[in-house]
Structures are given as C-alpha cells and as structure tokens.
Amino acid sequence: MREDIEFDAEGVTLRGWFYKPDDASGEVPCIILTHGFSCTKEMGLEPFAEAFTAAGFACVVYDHRGFGASDTAPGKPRLELDPWDQIHDCQHAITYAQGRPDVDASRIGVWGSSYSGGNAFVVAAIDRRVKAVCGQVPGVSMRRTFEAGVPKEFWQEIWDGQAADRLARARGEAPAMIPVVTADPTQPAALPTPDAYAFFSPYEGTAWRNEVTMRSLEQGYEPGEFLKFVAPTPLLMVVAEGDTIVTPAEWAKEAYETAVEPKRLVTIPGGHFDAYTGHPFELSSGAAREWFLEHLAQKVAPAPV
C-alpha cells in the first residue's frame, strides 16, 4: 500500500511515500500532500493519505527540502523555510506523480495543511495541472499571523536579529536559529503558543527539529492574494472555528470571499491542531475526500478536435 520514494527537484532530492489503493488497476488519480511550518511527513499526514487511498486515490506524501528525510539545496542551510522553494517542489511532486505509469496524469489534486495550505492555493493558481485543491486550516497572510502570534515586545528583537543574521551569513557564518515552539511564553519562538507547544513537543527526538533559521520568519508571503486566481480549478477551504495560531476563522473567511467559483468552505470545531485528530479530523478528511471524489474521480474525456 505504501512505498518509499525519492524524486529530483532540479538538483535537490526529495523523499517521501507513495500510497496506492490495494485493488487499483490501471491509472488512478493522485493527490499530493504536504505539511505545514517546519513539520515532517510523520506528523499527522499518514491518516489523511490513508483516508484518500481508501477512497481510490494514489497519494504522494513528502518532506520539504531541508526538512525530514529530504535533502538540502547546495549553498542553503537545513531548516530554512522558503515558501517559493516549497511551492516549486510541490510542482516537482506533481511531475513525479505524472511520470508514474500507475497515475492518471490528467487527474492530479493538491492538499496542504497550515502553512502548506497556503502553498497549495498558490500552486493551484499558477499550475493548471492541478485539477482540484484543498487547503486545511491554511495560512493566508504571514504578516498578519506574525503580528497576531508574536508578542509585540519581541518584534524589534526579531527584526534586529534578522538584519544581523544577514550580515553574519554574508561573512560566511552559520545562520541564526530560533525555536519553533517554547514551553516558556516569555521566550521568543516562531509559534509561541501553548497549543503549538502541545502539538510539536511530542515529536522531539524524531526527524523533526525544534528550530528554524531566523530568515524563515521574514515576512512578505501572502498566499491569500492568490485565491482569486485559482479558478477554474475547484477550491476547498477547511477552517477551524477556534484557530488562533495561524489564521483565525474570520481571516480565512475574508480570504475565501475573494476566490471565484467553483469553491466550498467547510468549518470544523476546535483549534488549529485539532484538525489532525478525533472528530475534527473525521470532518476535515471527509470533506477533502468528498471534494476530490467530486472533482477527480471521474476521468474527463478530451475535448473533440
């Protein structure tokens, strides 16, 4: 049902898993799955891939470059989050899937969660190979997320640290790092909230590392601006009503209104990280499964010449 895979992303090897329905014959539609801020594929993606595979889809699940099992680009440090690198790597994952003889290259979907929920929307907006997209608890504005999630008294410290880091890196020094989460809310971190610490901390000692480069926090990525360009690709947004860490529900709904049909908004109970477990997971995965069944399950006949 699942095999280890690796594929080339223009000189960087990305590694992950390929899922295929046990009873599949011939070419099947495929969904590309990627995770959020600093996460690895082992952090809650398997249940989603299994739910989609049970519905008849193949799945490609992989680690972002510089994280988990994937390699790092030459000249770049590990644990550096660059959204455009991740967006392009998702496109490479699509190419990998399309090159497999067991995948129907004309029926590719993209699913992303949290930070990669925003990435998924951007990929769908710029790459017409994507025939359906789902963003779960998606990031839509990294500037607003930073301003709402990081206490104001830390802003100048972070900005000064970023400036100093660029000078140091230009001198050949190692990049400055910042924790992803912290148990002490008085200490700076990328995601300095108790629910983030509760989600991430059990993965200490695994492939996940509790740090990213300071440069990963530089703001300017606004994936919500691409929502208006996703159509005619069908768009599903899954929003957690109690999300306070990445995209509060009202922000997500504002961004959703800028998208054009065909689109659907689904809300689930709980906070940002509740989407990965329990009843909210059943709702979120079920909504995505039904969306992909609606828009990917049937092979579309080519237009007459």
C-alpha positions as CSV (number, residue, x, y, z in Angstrom):
1,M,0.0,0.0,0.0
2,R,2.9,2.4,0.7
3,E,6.4,2.6,-0.8
4,D,9.3,4.8,0.0
5,I,10.1,7.2,-2.9
6,E,12.5,9.9,-3.9
7,F,12.4,12.3,-6.8
8,D,14.5,15.1,-8.2
9,A,13.6,18.7,-7.7
10,E,16.1,20.3,-10.0
11,G,19.2,19.1,-8.2
12,V,17.6,18.5,-4.7
13,T,16.4,15.0,-3.8
14,L,13.0,15.0,-2.0
15,R,11.9,11.8,-0.2
16,G,8.6,10.6,0.9
17,W,5.9,7.9,0.4
18,F,3.7,6.8,-2.4
19,Y,0.3,5.3,-1.5
20,K,-1.7,3.3,-3.9
21,P,-5.1,1.6,-3.4
22,D,-4.6,-2.1,-2.9
23,D,-7.2,-3.1,-5.5
24,A,-6.2,-0.4,-8.1
25,S,-5.8,-1.5,-11.7
26,G,-4.5,0.8,-14.4
27,E,-4.1,4.6,-13.9
28,V,-5.6,6.2,-10.8
29,P,-6.0,9.9,-9.8
30,C,-3.3,11.2,-7.4
31,I,-3.3,13.7,-4.5
32,I,-0.1,15.5,-3.5
33,L,0.1,16.1,0.3
34,T,2.5,18.5,2.1
35,H,2.8,19.6,5.7
36,G,3.0,22.9,7.5
37,F,5.6,25.1,9.1
38,S,8.7,23.1,9.9
39,C,6.8,19.8,10.0
40,T,7.8,16.4,8.7
41,K,5.6,13.9,6.9
42,E,5.3,11.7,10.1
43,M,3.5,14.5,11.9
44,G,-0.1,13.5,11.2
45,L,-0.2,13.2,7.4
46,E,-0.5,9.4,7.3
47,P,-4.2,9.3,8.4
48,F,-5.1,11.7,5.6
49,A,-3.2,9.7,3.0
50,E,-4.8,6.5,4.2
51,A,-8.3,8.1,4.0
52,F,-7.7,9.3,0.5
53,T,-6.2,5.9,-0.6
54,A,-9.2,4.1,0.8
55,A,-11.4,6.2,-1.5
56,G,-9.4,5.1,-4.6
57,F,-6.7,7.8,-4.8
58,A,-3.0,7.4,-5.0
59,C,-1.1,9.8,-2.8
60,V,2.4,11.4,-2.8
61,V,3.5,12.5,0.7
62,Y,6.9,14.1,1.0
63,D,9.2,16.2,3.2
64,H,10.0,19.7,2.2
65,R,13.6,20.4,1.1
66,G,15.8,21.0,4.2
67,F,13.4,19.1,6.5
68,G,13.0,15.5,7.5
69,A,14.3,12.9,5.0
70,S,14.7,15.3,2.1
71,D,18.0,16.8,1.1
72,T,19.0,20.5,1.3
73,A,19.8,22.6,-1.8
74,P,23.5,23.3,-2.3
75,G,24.5,26.5,-0.5
76,K,21.4,26.6,1.6
77,P,21.2,25.6,5.3
78,R,18.9,23.0,6.7
79,L,15.7,24.0,8.5
80,E,15.2,27.1,6.3
81,L,11.7,27.6,5.2
82,D,11.3,29.4,1.8
83,P,7.7,29.3,0.6
84,W,8.6,29.6,-3.1
85,D,11.1,26.7,-2.8
86,Q,8.2,24.7,-1.3
87,I,5.8,25.8,-4.0
88,H,8.1,24.8,-6.7
89,D,8.9,21.5,-5.0
90,C,5.1,20.7,-4.9
91,Q,5.2,21.2,-8.7
92,H,8.1,18.8,-8.9
93,A,6.0,16.3,-6.9
94,I,3.2,16.7,-9.5
95,T,5.7,16.0,-12.2
96,Y,6.9,12.9,-10.3
97,A,3.4,11.6,-10.0
98,Q,2.6,12.3,-13.6
99,G,5.6,10.3,-14.7
100,R,4.4,7.1,-12.9
101,P,2.6,4.5,-15.1
102,D,0.1,3.9,-12.3
103,V,-1.1,7.5,-12.1
104,D,-3.5,9.3,-14.4
105,A,-1.5,12.4,-15.2
106,S,-4.7,14.3,-16.1
107,R,-6.2,13.9,-12.6
108,I,-3.9,15.5,-10.0
109,G,-5.1,17.1,-6.8
110,V,-3.1,19.1,-4.2
111,W,-3.8,19.1,-0.4
112,G,-1.9,21.2,2.1
113,S,-2.3,21.9,5.7
114,S,-1.4,25.1,7.7
115,Y,1.5,26.9,6.1
116,S,1.2,24.4,3.2
117,G,-2.5,25.1,2.9
118,G,-1.5,28.5,1.6
119,N,1.2,26.9,-0.6
120,A,-1.5,24.6,-2.1
121,F,-3.6,27.6,-3.1
122,V,-0.6,29.2,-4.8
123,V,0.3,26.0,-6.6
124,A,-3.3,25.7,-7.9
125,A,-3.3,29.3,-9.0
126,I,0.0,29.0,-11.1
127,D,-0.1,25.4,-12.2
128,R,-3.1,24.3,-14.3
129,R,-2.1,20.6,-14.0
130,V,-3.9,20.8,-10.6
131,K,-7.5,19.8,-11.1
132,A,-8.7,20.2,-7.5
133,V,-7.2,21.8,-4.4
134,C,-7.8,21.7,-0.6
135,G,-6.3,24.0,1.9
136,Q,-6.8,22.8,5.5
137,V,-6.5,25.5,8.3
138,P,-4.5,27.4,5.7
139,G,-2.1,30.3,6.2
140,V,-3.4,33.2,4.2
141,S,-1.3,36.1,5.5
142,M,2.1,35.6,7.1
143,R,2.3,39.2,8.1
144,R,-1.0,39.1,10.0
145,T,0.0,35.8,11.5
146,F,3.3,37.2,12.7
147,E,1.7,40.3,14.2
148,A,-1.0,38.4,15.9
149,G,1.1,35.4,17.1
150,V,4.3,37.1,18.2
151,P,4.1,39.4,21.2
152,K,4.8,43.0,20.1
153,E,7.7,43.3,22.6
154,F,9.6,40.7,20.5
155,W,9.1,42.3,17.1
156,Q,12.1,44.6,17.2
157,E,14.3,41.8,18.6
158,I,13.3,39.6,15.7
159,W,13.8,42.3,13.1
160,D,17.2,43.2,14.6
161,G,18.1,39.5,14.7
162,Q,17.2,39.1,11.0
163,A,19.3,42.1,10.0
164,A,22.3,40.9,12.0
165,D,21.8,37.4,10.6
166,R,22.0,38.6,7.0
167,L,25.3,40.4,7.8
168,A,26.7,37.3,9.5
169,R,25.7,35.0,6.7
170,A,27.4,37.3,4.2
171,R,30.6,36.9,6.3
172,G,30.3,33.1,5.9
173,E,29.0,32.5,9.5
174,A,26.3,29.9,10.3
175,P,22.7,31.1,10.1
176,A,20.9,32.3,13.3
177,M,18.3,29.9,14.5
178,I,15.0,30.3,16.5
179,P,12.9,27.7,18.3
180,V,9.7,26.7,16.6
181,V,7.9,26.3,19.9
182,T,8.6,27.0,23.5
183,A,7.1,26.0,26.9
184,D,8.0,29.5,28.2
185,P,5.8,32.2,26.6
186,T,8.3,34.8,27.7
187,Q,10.9,33.4,25.3
188,P,10.8,34.1,21.6
189,A,9.7,31.3,19.2
190,A,8.3,31.1,15.7
191,L,5.0,29.7,17.1
192,P,5.0,30.8,20.8
193,T,1.6,29.4,21.9
194,P,0.6,26.6,24.3
195,D,-1.3,24.7,21.7
196,A,1.6,24.8,19.3
197,Y,3.9,23.5,22.0
198,A,1.4,20.7,22.8
199,F,1.3,19.6,19.2
200,F,5.0,19.8,18.4
201,S,6.8,18.8,21.6
202,P,5.9,15.0,21.4
203,Y,8.0,14.9,18.2
204,E,11.2,16.0,19.9
205,G,13.8,13.3,19.2
206,T,12.3,12.3,15.9
207,A,13.1,13.6,12.4
208,W,11.5,16.9,13.5
209,R,13.8,19.6,15.0
210,N,12.6,22.4,17.2
211,E,14.3,25.2,15.3
212,V,14.2,27.0,12.0
213,T,16.5,29.7,10.6
214,M,15.8,33.2,11.6
215,R,15.4,34.0,7.9
216,S,12.4,31.7,7.8
217,L,10.5,34.3,9.8
218,E,11.0,37.1,7.3
219,Q,7.6,38.3,6.3
220,G,6.2,39.1,2.8
221,Y,4.5,35.9,1.9
222,E,0.8,36.5,1.3
223,P,-0.7,33.3,-0.2
224,G,-4.3,34.5,0.3
225,E,-3.6,37.0,-2.5
226,F,-3.6,34.1,-5.0
227,L,-7.0,32.8,-4.1
228,K,-8.7,35.0,-6.7
229,F,-6.5,33.3,-9.4
230,V,-7.3,29.6,-8.5
231,A,-10.5,29.4,-10.6
232,P,-11.4,27.5,-12.7
233,T,-9.7,24.9,-10.5
234,P,-12.2,23.7,-7.8
235,L,-11.1,25.1,-4.4
236,L,-12.0,23.7,-0.9
237,M,-11.0,25.6,2.2
238,V,-11.3,23.9,5.6
239,V,-11.3,26.3,8.5
240,A,-11.1,25.6,12.3
241,E,-13.5,27.9,14.1
242,G,-11.2,28.2,17.1
243,D,-7.9,28.7,15.1
244,T,-5.9,31.4,16.8
245,I,-2.3,30.4,15.8
246,V,-2.1,30.7,12.0
247,T,-5.3,32.0,10.5
248,P,-8.3,33.0,12.7
249,A,-11.6,31.9,11.1
250,E,-12.6,35.4,10.3
251,W,-9.4,36.0,8.3
252,A,-9.8,32.7,6.4
253,K,-13.4,33.5,5.6
254,E,-12.4,37.0,4.4
255,A,-9.8,35.5,2.1
256,Y,-12.3,32.8,0.9
257,E,-14.7,35.5,-0.3
258,T,-12.0,36.7,-2.8
259,A,-12.0,33.3,-4.5
260,V,-14.2,32.6,-7.5
261,E,-16.4,29.6,-8.0
262,P,-16.2,26.6,-8.0
263,K,-15.4,26.7,-4.3
264,R,-16.6,25.4,-1.0
265,L,-15.9,26.5,2.6
266,V,-16.1,23.9,5.4
267,T,-15.8,24.7,9.1
268,I,-14.7,22.3,11.8
269,P,-14.8,22.7,15.6
270,G,-11.7,23.2,17.7
271,G,-8.4,25.0,17.2
272,H,-5.7,24.8,14.6
273,F,-4.2,21.5,15.6
274,D,-7.4,19.7,16.3
275,A,-7.8,19.1,12.5
276,Y,-5.3,16.2,12.8
277,T,-7.2,14.1,15.4
278,G,-10.6,12.9,16.6
279,H,-13.9,14.2,15.3
280,P,-12.4,17.3,13.6
281,F,-10.1,15.0,11.6
282,E,-13.1,13.0,10.5
283,L,-14.8,16.1,9.4
284,S,-11.8,17.6,7.6
285,S,-10.5,14.5,5.9
286,G,-14.1,13.6,5.0
287,A,-14.7,17.0,3.4
288,A,-11.5,16.7,1.4
289,R,-12.2,13.2,0.3
290,E,-15.6,14.1,-1.0
291,W,-14.2,17.2,-2.7
292,F,-11.6,15.1,-4.5
293,L,-14.2,12.4,-5.3
294,E,-16.4,15.0,-6.9
295,H,-13.7,16.6,-9.0
296,L,-11.0,13.9,-9.6
297,A,-12.7,10.5,-9.5
298,Q,-14.2,10.7,-13.0
299,K,-11.9,10.8,-15.9
300,V,-12.7,13.7,-18.2
301,A,-12.9,12.9,-21.9
302,P,-10.7,15.0,-24.1
303,A,-12.4,17.8,-25.9
304,P,-13.3,17.0,-29.5
305,V,-10.9,18.2,-32.1
